Amino acid sequence: MEEINQDNLEAQINACEDPEMLKEFIAYAMQFEREDLVEMIVEKSIRLNRLVEKLQDFQINPPLLRFDQPE
């Protein structure tokens, strides 16, 4: 794997299919103060782990996640 830096982090996140590696990318995104990439990682993790489908198997419909709105 090539060195992770601010210039290539987004491309590495897009290419990543390993949920464990995505967790590592969160630390880099926070280090570089890239909240947009943290959001991208969370959304990709949800898709990779098929979390929404698993919840729907139990007839749970989660609300859409919004990261741009205050609580």
Phi and psi in degrees as a GROMACS rama.xvg file:
@    title "Ramachandran Plot"
@    xaxis  label "Phi"
@    yaxis  label "Psi"
@TYPE xy
-75.2111  161.971  GLU-2
-61.4755  138.539  GLU-3
-90.3243  126.526  ILE-4
-141.062  176.798  ASN-5
-62.0942  -30.8514  GLN-6
-75.97  -29.1091  ASP-7
-112.411  0.798385  ASN-8
-60.4151  -46.8062  LEU-9
-61.1651  -41.8627  GLU-10
-64.1809  -38.9273  ALA-11
-67.7955  -37.5864  GLN-12
-63.257  -45.7976  ILE-13
-60.9166  -35.307  ASN-14
-84.1254  -14.999  ALA-15
-74.4769  135.318  CYS-16
-122.687  10.6655  GLU-17
-106.907  112.044  ASP-18
-57.1709  -34.2019  PRO-19
-67.7138  -39.1125  GLU-20
-68.268  -34.1139  MET-21
-60.2625  -35.7646  LEU-22
-61.2407  -38.8503  LYS-23
-67.166  -35.8266  GLU-24
-65.3687  -27.4601  PHE-25
-59.861  -41.6013  ILE-26
-61.5992  -41.5806  ALA-27
-66.3213  -41.9874  TYR-28
-61.5958  -39.6333  ALA-29
-68.5588  -40.0508  MET-30
-60.3804  -38.7055  GLN-31
-88.6788  4.46631  PHE-32
56.4918  47.5203  GLU-33
-113.467  80.6313  ARG-34
-63.294  -29.2239  GLU-35
-62.6357  -35.1345  ASP-36
-75.1217  -32.4111  LEU-37
-61.8592  -44.2571  VAL-38
-60.3958  -43.7641  GLU-39
-61.0573  -41.3309  MET-40
-65.184  -44.366  ILE-41
-61.7666  -45.8405  VAL-42
-62.8593  -41.6204  GLU-43
-67.1766  -38.7229  LYS-44
-61.5373  -41.9302  SER-45
-60.8087  -45.3743  ILE-46
-64.7585  -46.5061  ARG-47
-63.5754  -36.6431  LEU-48
-86.4114  -0.719593  ASN-49
52.9192  37.5241  ARG-50
-60.7544  -44.7618  LEU-51
-62.4595  -44.2519  VAL-52
-63.4002  -38.8095  GLU-53
-64.5093  -41.484  LYS-54
-64.9473  -39.7312  LEU-55
-67.5049  -27.1856  GLN-56
-59.4031  -29.6654  ASP-57
-98.3518  16.0996  PHE-58
58.8034  38.521  GLN-59
-109.848  121.333  ILE-60
-105.617  100.49  ASN-61
-68.6409  148.976  PRO-62
-69.0884  157.746  PRO-63
-65.0893  136.893  LEU-64
-82.0926  129.399  LEU-65
-125.02  120.877  ARG-66
-99.3285  -8.54913  PHE-67
-97.047  3.96905  ASP-68
-114.123  138.993  GLN-69
-66.7175  155.039  PRO-70
